[in-house]
Amino acid sequence: MYYLKMIFRNALRHRLRSGLTVLGIVVAIVAFGLLRTVVDAWYAGAEAASKSRLVSRNSISLVFSLPLAYSNKIRQIDGVKAVSYANWFGGVYVTEKNFFPQFAVHAPTYFDLYPEFVVPPAQLRDFQRDRKGAIVGRRLANTYGFKIGDSVSLRGTIFPGNWEFVIRGIYDGAEKKTDVSQFFFQWDYLNETMRKVAPRRVNSVGVYVIGLSGADRAAEVAATVDATFKNSLAETLTETEQAFQLGFVSMTEAIVVAIRIVSYLVIFIIMAVMANTMAMTVRERMTEYATLKALGFGGGHLAALIFGEAAVISGLGAMLGIFLTYPLAEKFGKATGTLFPAFRVHDETVYLQLACAALIAVIAALVPCWRAARVRIVDGLRNIG
Amino acid sequence: MKQNTQAVVEIRNLAKAYHRGGQVVPVLTDITLDIAAGDYVALMGPSGSGKSTLLNLIAGIDKPDAGSLRVGGVDIVTLDEADLAAWRARNVGFIFQFYNLMPVLTAFENVELPLLLTDLSAREREEHVTAALAMVGLSDRIEHYPSELSGGQQQRVAIARAIITDPTILVADEPTGDLDRASAEDVLNLIDRLNRELGKTIIMVTHDPHAAAKARSIRQLDKGELAK
């Protein structure tokens, strides 16, 4: 208790200096937390991907489609429980900056394969009955104020024209990590429209989503699917949904790496600032440490006092930083709209923030501790502050 | 209280030199001195005569280059850092020129500080501290921080801290050097009382002949040697 009192009073001795150092740590911890959350959001799609689903696409590129006829052949493969399909739509809602993922999906089967998209049964039925019906995620609905019954117009880029939809359902995520920012509409609507305006593009599927009878059969089924369509006009590349999502992330890997580096750089900078604060503090108190040593206190006592003080300053900064990370991440998530599928602070991020704060305290106190423990008493006593 | 003739400090052929820029500067040369238990010795001499160095050696906060130094029967030259620290905690009370109190601790907590290295309970520590502060006349200042006390009061807190563990010797380095005449007189009287009433062995370094006159004996140092 005595030592704790001493540590806290020492930490508050130069309030402006300690306050500014705490502020610096708060900024660093918040910045670190937000940058980590951005990285996590980048991987959210892959993280939310199921292990018991495969995605099959054209082996040349996603730009090329697959024939609708593959659907029945895939369904007949041993280990396949269900098959659905989808096309990336890539439309624009009002302006280009309103980005959100839009998919034309096979309405009767798609949501059976995605139990994490929780749609009230009545809404799902309404969607399946209405060719122009659409189901949107809760976050997307909240962002743009979509309500059931609203008409939504998208300007097609891959599929030209103005496309009219009616919101028939809003889905929620079964888990926090579920992407609730997507827009689904009927693949039949897309196909029928293509039949009229671009007959060559009819009966084309962007990706097949394959539900497995067991996650352990993923490799075997993927190989069988690809073997089935080998030497055809449209060969397939089949992989787990997670691998498929990671394929997208890898395209922007350099950005993710840069964000990671910046997040650790921020911690390194504040570590240097904190080390400077502790070095100044110990230099000013060298006479006190020499006095303590003269009275019989050992290097361990001095180290505990210095480490303790660094821990108090760093801990205070970390607590405030972590406390502020949540509302700031929420604001950041709202500001970025539906750019990220899910923008939430993971528990691992908080643990990392705490670990960084502990590391800052330890590194900052290390050299000052060594100096205080090593100082000769007579030299320290001569150092009148 | 009567002085015990048995030597509590036994110094034989003690030598100490400093190394500055490759040069060896002798500070103490062949010092031999006995200080009896209960004695009150003033070490005097011009600046650079080695009196503070001798005090530091006796207090165990510096190491000699040669000679032997026994305090309370313990050859402190042979002790390692950890043992020396433990020995100081039990056997030496320090009174510094600039008091060297911890600014973040109250008078009570400053006096309590050396007792943290003992096995005393919190209640026992409180009793000891209260008694020590009463002895130096600061019972009404126990919750005051050093910055709220005058120089004389701070030095009295430092004296209470020095005697709290009932050490074998008290070492005082210019204890009145930072005080006005009245406060210096109070502090000297207090140190004198510690010697006469409690039988404390006191070794004091001073420039001030008035302060030295309070001691039972005065030893003069000049150029690192004790005057005969």
Interface residues (C-beta under 8 A of the other chain):
Chain A: Y2 K5 M6 R9 N10 R13 T287 E288 T291 L292 K293 A294 L295 G296 F297 G298 R376 I377 V378 L381 I384
Chain B: N56 A59 I61 D62 A82 A85 A86 R88 A89 R90 V92 F94 F96 F98 N100 M102 P103 V104 L105 E109 E112 L113 P114 L116 L117 R161
